[in-house]
Amino acid sequence: MREDAGVTDDDAPVSTPLLDEAMKKAAVAWVSVAGGPALALWCAPLEGTLLVVSGPGEQTAPGLAAATEAQVTLRGDHGGRIVTWPARVSRVRPGTEEWDTVAPLVAAKRLNAPGPTAELVARWAADGCAVNRLTPGGAPRAGADLPADAQAEPPRATPAVRAARKPFRLHRVRRR
């Protein structure tokens, strides 16, 4: 046990060259919380961790802000799974030294941000958005250790369904 923070060596981040490289190149991670469906979430890599922002005006990640553990899958350019790993989830709180360091770095990497970085960070703090750090917390599964099935699921029910319209006709068709 290390005396500096009362953290055991078992709590140290798990790192492999494949996991490190996949996280460096990650822009999207599939994150599953408490056995729920994996959601594609925009993320920013930082020092061997992934940072995910969710909340009002940002992406939806149900349960992630309150979670302590999650399952993360990273995919390659070809769309195939590269690595899946258990993650420890910790929230970066506004007003802390960590927030002052991390939030501007994440905001700078956010595509299509509405406004300057400083305004975005201030909005995240004011609106109660969650900035979560996903740290590797167990042995990653890669290659032959990954499931062989596609893990495809049927589409989820949604209220965003509309009735199909009749096809457009340029002219009136006569019936004989």
C-alpha positions in Angstrom: 0.0 0.0 0.0 1.2 3.5 -0.8 1.1 5.9 2.0 0.6 9.0 -0.2 -3.1 8.7 -0.8 -4.0 5.5 1.0 -4.3 3.7 -2.4 -3.4 0.1 -2.8 -1.3 -1.1 -5.8 -4.4 -2.9 -6.9 -6.0 0.5 -7.6 -3.3 1.5 -10.0 -4.4 2.0 -13.6 -4.0 -1.1 -15.8 -2.0 -0.3 -18.9 -1.0 -2.2 -22.0 0.5 -0.8 -25.2 -2.6 -1.7 -27.1 -4.9 0.0 -24.6 -2.6 3.1 -24.5 -2.5 3.4 -28.2 -6.3 2.9 -28.7 -7.1 5.5 -26.0 -4.7 8.1 -27.6 -6.6 7.8 -30.9 -10.1 7.5 -29.4 -12.7 10.2 -30.3 -15.7 8.0 -29.5 -16.0 5.3 -26.9 -18.9 2.8 -26.4 -19.6 3.0 -22.6 -22.0 0.7 -20.7 -23.0 1.5 -17.2 -24.4 -1.1 -14.8 -25.0 -3.7 -17.6 -27.1 -1.3 -19.7 -26.7 -0.8 -23.4 -23.4 0.6 -24.7 -23.8 4.2 -25.8 -21.4 5.9 -28.3 -20.0 8.9 -26.4 -17.6 11.6 -27.6 -14.5 11.5 -25.4 -11.1 13.2 -25.1 -8.0 11.2 -24.1 -5.7 12.6 -21.4 -2.8 11.0 -19.6 -4.0 7.4 -19.9 -7.6 8.1 -19.2 -10.7 9.1 -21.2 -12.8 12.2 -20.3 -16.5 12.3 -21.1 -18.8 15.3 -20.8 -22.5 14.8 -20.4 -25.5 16.8 -19.2 -27.7 19.7 -20.4 -26.7 20.8 -23.8 -24.2 18.0 -24.1 -24.5 14.3 -24.9 -26.7 12.0 -22.8 -25.1 9.3 -20.7 -27.7 7.9 -18.3 -26.2 6.8 -15.0 -22.6 7.7 -15.9 -22.3 10.7 -13.6 -23.3 8.7 -10.5 -21.5 5.5 -11.5 -18.2 4.2 -10.1 -17.6 1.5 -12.7 -18.3 1.2 -16.4 -17.4 -1.1 -19.3 -15.6 0.7 -22.2 -15.1 -0.5 -25.8 -12.9 1.2 -28.3 -13.1 0.6 -32.0 -10.7 1.1 -34.9 -11.0 3.0 -38.1 -12.6 0.0 -39.7 -15.4 -0.2 -37.1 -14.2 -3.4 -35.4 -13.7 -3.7 -31.7 -10.1 -3.3 -30.7 -10.2 -3.5 -26.9 -12.8 -3.7 -24.1 -11.9 -2.8 -20.5 -13.5 -2.2 -17.2 -13.2 1.4 -16.1 -13.3 3.2 -12.8 -15.4 6.3 -13.2 -14.6 9.5 -11.2 -16.2 12.8 -11.6 -14.2 16.0 -12.0 -15.9 18.6 -9.8 -16.2 22.3 -10.7 -14.1 24.7 -8.5 -11.3 22.1 -7.9 -7.8 22.4 -9.1 -8.4 19.3 -11.3 -11.4 21.0 -12.9 -9.3 24.1 -13.7 -6.7 22.0 -15.4 -8.9 19.3 -17.2 -12.1 21.2 -18.2 -10.3 23.7 -20.6 -8.4 20.9 -22.2 -11.5 18.9 -22.9 -13.5 22.0 -24.0 -10.7 22.9 -26.5 -11.1 19.5 -28.1 -14.9 19.7 -28.4 -16.0 20.0 -32.0 -18.6 22.5 -32.9 -18.4 24.1 -29.5 -20.9 27.0 -29.1 -18.6 29.9 -28.2 -15.1 30.2 -26.8 -13.5 27.6 -24.5 -13.8 29.7 -21.4 -17.5 30.2 -21.9 -18.1 26.5 -22.6 -16.3 25.6 -19.3 -18.3 28.2 -17.4 -21.6 26.8 -18.9 -20.6 23.2 -17.9 -20.1 24.3 -14.3 -23.2 26.4 -14.2 -25.6 23.9 -15.9 -24.4 21.0 -13.8 -22.8 19.1 -16.7 -20.7 16.1 -15.6 -17.1 15.7 -16.6 -16.2 12.1 -15.9 -12.8 10.5 -16.0 -12.7 6.9 -17.2 -9.6 5.1 -15.9 -8.7 1.5 -16.8 -9.6 -0.5 -13.7 -9.0 -4.1 -14.8 -7.4 -6.4 -17.4 -8.4 -5.3 -20.9 -9.8 -7.9 -23.3 -8.4 -7.7 -26.9 -8.1 -9.9 -29.9 -9.2 -13.5 -29.3 -10.5 -12.6 -25.8 -13.3 -10.4 -27.4 -16.7 -12.0 -28.0 -17.1 -13.4 -31.5 -20.7 -12.3 -32.0 -21.6 -8.9 -33.5 -23.4 -7.8 -30.3 -26.0 -6.2 -32.5 -29.2 -5.2 -30.7 -32.7 -4.4 -32.1 -33.4 -0.6 -32.3 -34.6 0.8 -29.0 -38.2 2.1 -28.8 -38.4 5.9 -29.4 -41.2 8.5 -29.5 -39.5 10.0 -32.6 -41.5 7.9 -35.1 -43.6 9.6 -37.7 -46.2 8.2 -40.1 -45.1 7.5 -43.6 -46.4 10.0 -46.1 -47.9 9.1 -49.5 -45.4 9.4 -52.3 -45.2 12.7 -54.1 -46.6 12.7 -57.6 -45.7 15.3 -60.1 -48.9 14.9 -62.2 -52.2 13.2 -61.9 -52.3 9.6 -63.1 -55.5 8.6 -65.0 -57.0 5.3 -64.4 -58.7 3.5 -67.4 
